[in-house]
Amino acid sequence: MDNKIIRIYFSIIALFISFGIFMVGGFVSASSTDGTIDSTYKYAWTENTGWLNFGTSEGNVHVSDSALTGYIWSENLGWISLNCANDDSCAISNYKIANDGSGNLSGYAWNENTGWINFNPTNGGVSINSSGDFSGYAWNENTGWIIFNCATTNSCSSVSYKVETDWRPRSARPECNNAIDDDNDGNIDYPADIGCSSLEGDKESNHPGGVPMYILSPTPAGEKAVEISPETSPGQTEPAKAEEEKKVSELLKPIIETPIKEIKKTFNKVIGLFKPKPEATTEPKEKIKELIPKEAPPVMKGEWALLPSESVDGFALTPLPKELSLLLGKFPELEKTFARLGINKITDLEKLQGVKLILPGLTQSLGLSGSEGLNGEIVLSGGIPLGELPQEAKDKIPMGMVFAKSAGELIDFNMELSVSQAGEPQSKITAISGHTLSLLVKPEGEANSVKGYLIFKSKEVSLESSNKNYLPALLVKPALAEEEQALPISEDSGQEERLVLSEFYYNDSDKDGIYTADIQIPAVSGKYEIITEIDHKDPKLGKKEIKLITVVDPEGYVYKKNGDEETRLSNAVVSLFWLNPGAKNYELWPAKKYSQENPQTTDITGRYSFLVPPGEYYLKTEKSGYSLYQGQPFLVVEGNNVHSNIELKSKYWYLKVVDWKIIVMIIFGILLLYNFYRDRKRMG
């Protein structure tokens, strides 16, 4: 074997030693594809629940090209799961935070106390950049927006925080670790591509370690060794090529196996240093008693069925109830949400327990925006009146749904949807007492009549003493009764008797197939139910009841403190200011456009209330003899009421702290000191 063959031999040995070293290096530094969270930069922030820690050792958060796994820790919420694979619950509830490989995250995390956390919500979204930094917003109905990086809100000068990982998007990784066939040879990344010596290789087309690969022919004694290219030489046939490759393989086998065995030995020794020693075990002194009977009981043999399997299988595979399926068809976004959560049969409904679903108001459900206006002008609203909707928009109104509006139909009520385990959907709105509520419904066909009932359900909110006299008067004046009694809705409804406060009729004056009605919201805080009964002309459709739960909130009030007690203040002027997005400054909210007053002057009860569209607001309260109150700005995400309780402080509150007895004692003390001073001076 001449010097060239010897050089080739040692080159091959060096190559495999390098390969073994890269194997160890790859084992240690594969974090760009399976990343962990930085020990310092590991916090996200939410105003309602505080810090979320992605970097606890118990949470074991990992970032891969396909998903996130592990748990986040919150002092107020507890553990937040990023993937159903954490506890093998995917068969019950299939969820995860997915990664598209480029760092764009999507999907839902789960927390028992606050529900689902959306990593790709509307107007939000979370991503990981080429430096491993998280950015953007996630959303939870109960905690609000979750911020992953102070740079997102330009607040790093005040408090510096972010979530950072050593995972990198594929575009930021070298060619040997980017999941792309860069040299088009059919092999992707290390170790599949022969051009890659490690995951850190930046060119797939390079040969490992820069060492050229040779194929050797057996050299007879006394003859010169010949170098053979890996490709078939001109004129060489395929059988000859196969025979040549076989000879080469046999020649290289002893050369290759020896360094590989040594590398494996060294590698195992190094890894063994980090493995914990197994705990010593001792034989139990007494043998465990045999508790398993020799013959299986009937239930284990399948001879005794506790439940009929046909019924169990039938229930497990039962599709969603018809009423719920029809509702999903009316709201495409809701249908997509059910699909993302994997809810397609009745047993899947348990995934919705504790989840708050929101059905959009009429304008939003039609894909319109009330903020644009009909003639291009800015309208301070989230809704468009029914009379101003074009016919093509009216044709798209979902049938068999009751929509609620207020303030001259300029404010749409979004509905909170809950679904029972039996699949029965129930919608709910929250309104302010004393206001007018506009209802509209589009029957599924021609109707003989559309009738509504306002039902008293329960007094959920405790009433103040000043309101107690309202309740008896309200309950003894149902529109259909001459005396206080419970009335059934209809003779053939087959339902329990309920206390009807009023009965009203929907009208379709313009004959467009849409029925409307205006009702007065009760003055008493509590829980009510609006039942709409549609009597269709088509016997196949028959009569249909639509239920809408209405929670009437108490109004806000202005008060002052008297020790531990509160005293309501009359003649206090409460003003509501809103942030004008065009002028970008705060102005007095134009309440007259919404059939309201602003400012409002409180009566003897100190009460006030505003029903407003989405926007940013703050409250200001003034009263003679009291300091001016100006609250912090707050955000209204959807049409809602403003009714916080406001405390005013007297301008001369410090005089009440010091009464006349204390003043007399202070004067007496001063006189004693002065007399003592005079005596000392006289004696001196």
Buried (B, 14 or more C-beta within 10 A) or exposed (E): EEEEBEEBBEBBBEBBBBBBBBBBBBEEEBBBBEBBBBEEBBBBBBEEBEBBBBBBEEBEBBBEBEBBBBBBBBEEBEBBBBBBBBEEBBEEBBBBBBBEBEBBBBBBBBBEBBBBBBBBBEEBBBBBBEEBBBBBBBBBBBBBBBBBBBBBEEBEEEEEBBBBBBBBBBEBBBBBBBEBBBBEEEBBBBBEBBBBBBBBBEBBBBBBBEBEEBBBBEBEEEEEBEEBEEEBEEEEEEEEEEEBEEBBEEBBEEBBEEBEEBBEEBBEEEEEEEEEEEEEEEEEEEEEEEEEEEEEEEEEEEEEEEEEEEEEEEEEEEEBBEEBBBBBEBBEEBBEBBEBBBBEBBBBBEBBEBBBBBBBBBBBBBEBBBBEBEEEEEBBBBBBBBEEBEEEBBEEBBBBBBBBBBBBBBBBBBBBBBBEEEBEBBBBBBBBBBBBBBBBBBBEEEBEEBBBBBBBBEEEBEBBEBBEEBBEEBEEEBEEBEEEEEBEBBEEBEEEEBBBBBBBEBEBEEEBBBBBBBBEBBBBBBBBBBBBBBBBEEEEBEBBEBBBBBBBBBBBBBBBEEEEEBEBBEEBBBBBBBBBEEEEEBEEBEBEBBBBEBBBEBEEBBBBBBBBBBBBBBBBBBBEEBEEBEEEEEEBEBBBBBBEEBEBEBEEEEEEEEEEEEEEEEEEEEEEEEEEEEEEEEEE
